[in-house]
């Protein structure tokens, strides 16, 4: 069984969403009025507004939320990230000042575990969390009380190396979709048919927005791009080159070109219809790591490699750490080992989730990426 967003098994079915709350705050009603008045909106617009509403209003993580991420499944995940960063920092000469930066830090669990692991090796960076959700900031404050918060990378300090982590952050950024029609390439839009939202092809020619080597694809082919993810990596790569440092981008995605729509929604730990009740479910799409590599390298940033999450964790010695934790807590051993297995098993999160490493050209090789580094 292969696992999708947040480690959930794909069922082929979608969960029937509950009705959106009535009133002026209902995003579905706002979209319906907008589309009725002005015509279909882009998927990028739809996804961006829906996720902004969704994340601003709740803590979506955990058993009582909509999904669970790797740091919540096993502390080994955050610890291995902390050790990876500490190892690079040590071999880079222990530069100071140094800054830990996390994009989309969830509940702060990953940061807490990573910082604890770093501290064992004398690495105590300043902590910077890039987060826009007020609900999540309150939770993060309890886990990482020393953190400083930022709306984006622009206000993160520029006076020393950056140690950057983005786990399940890029997949929630709005995508664009182009579809090949009999008349050529068109942008895929969201329309309102009076009862619900439906994807449709626009009427404006968009051939120039499709990579040249994919323009002759068959009618019906869908090609996705994520301008937001490209912009984040472009800025991040430039910062790593200017300030030195390294970054780990971890998400579910692919590292070779892929066609087809990957837009999906999760609500209450089950698949949901992404076009139903916008703003009440987590909307995501697979991350195109191949394109992001090219974006980073266009700024002379060093690509360390892209590999499967399971392979990366195992290469760092994570199985030994999981076993040590199990041995230290026999009454929790089964839960500890099953949680770790969930992260690395090819039939669960181990293969679908990828890890991409980036670094300053002046920083040393990194563990976990084999010969790619």
Buried (B, 14 or more C-beta within 10 A) or exposed (E): EEBBBBBBEEEEEBBEBEEBEEEEEBBBBBBBEBBEEEEBBBBBBBBBBBBBBBBEBBBBBBEEBBBBBBBBBBBBBBBBBBBBBBBBBEEBEEEEEBBBBBBBBBBBBBBBBBBEBBEEBEBEBBBBBBBBBEBBBEBBBEBBEEBBBBEEBEEBBEEBBBBBBBBBBBBBBBBBBBBBBEEEBBBBBBBBEEEEBEBBBBEEEBEEBBEEEBBEBEEEBBBBBBEBBBEBBBBBBBBBBEBBBBBBBBBBBBBEEEBEBBBBBBBEBBBBBBBBBBBBBBBBBBBBBBBBBEBBEEBEBBBBBBBBBBBBBBBBEBBEBBBEBBEEEEEEBEEBBEBBBBBBBBEBBBBBBBBBBBBBEEBBEBBBBEEBB
